[in-house]
Amino acid sequence: MSALPLTRPEPGSDAHAGSAAAAVLRQPMLWLLVALLAAGALSSPYFLSADNMANLLRQVAVFGLLALGMNLVMLTGRIDLSVGATMVFSVIAAVEIMVVAGGMLDVRMMGRGNTYVGPVAPVAALTLAVGALVGLFNGLGVACGRVAPFIMTLVTLSALRGLSYVLSNGRPYYLRSDAYRWLGEARVGPVPVAALVLLAVFAVFAWLLHAHLAGKRIYAIGGDEKTARFAGVRVGRWLVAVYVASGLCAALAGLILTSRANSVDAPMATGYELSAIAIAVLGGTSLMGGHGSPWRTLCAAFVFAAGLNLLTLHDVSAWYQDLIIGVVLIAAVAAASAMQRRGA
């Protein structure tokens, strides 16, 4: 009995569907996305334009990366509140490291007006490395330090926001290199490169969770951690791994966001962690762990970004957008709790 969670498919997953087509038709997020696209097309002549669709896909890339990392953490029954701060801190820290290294090598890295003029590839690599280190810190605190995930990642969020202000002296850094803008602005045909990056990460996560032993371990931890331990799953190592993956996703999202803005500033991405949680919950990921999928999370990211895009086109202020995000999160959590009680 103890090995059962390691071999059983995710409860309610698409593996139980009679066919792939039937499983797709039963996804409410797909129907909601179709409804939003129809509403956008009918209410605004600009919604389905090529430029707006490209902007929408870039929004999906940022929110989708955050949500995929959050989905992975939530599958274990944990949470990561630091992803928004990690997005910004990882880029600021990477720029600062390059500036310090340039000073040691007598190479100019920062130009007039806080404009970064150094090479871009090291910044991107350092950004991902810093994101992974933040995830490692969170994972070790949760797995080895036995700190509650909510407290651990909330403290990390606060610390990273403060460090971002300290490192940047409260001023923005401008990243106006064409090479840096490429990630946020370039397209392959009509599809932005950022969206292709999201699809690549999604493909890796989908394979890991549904076609690799790692997925069975992660679902087992979220489904019944005690049973997973008895079955020989090294829970601590997997918790560290999912937090590192979340940190990497946040850093990659930070690269895309700052490459679109051509700058990075400490207050950027405030509240993005709540958006990531809302998307994961909308996609059916349980806050208690053990239930969810990257496919449904990706669909929810499209719905979320399409909704925000539609609100922006209709000149709904950011204040009301934040209010709507809060209402959606509450509704999604309430609906998920009701479904779990009904299933029980």
Disulfide bonds with the S-S distance in Angstrom:
none
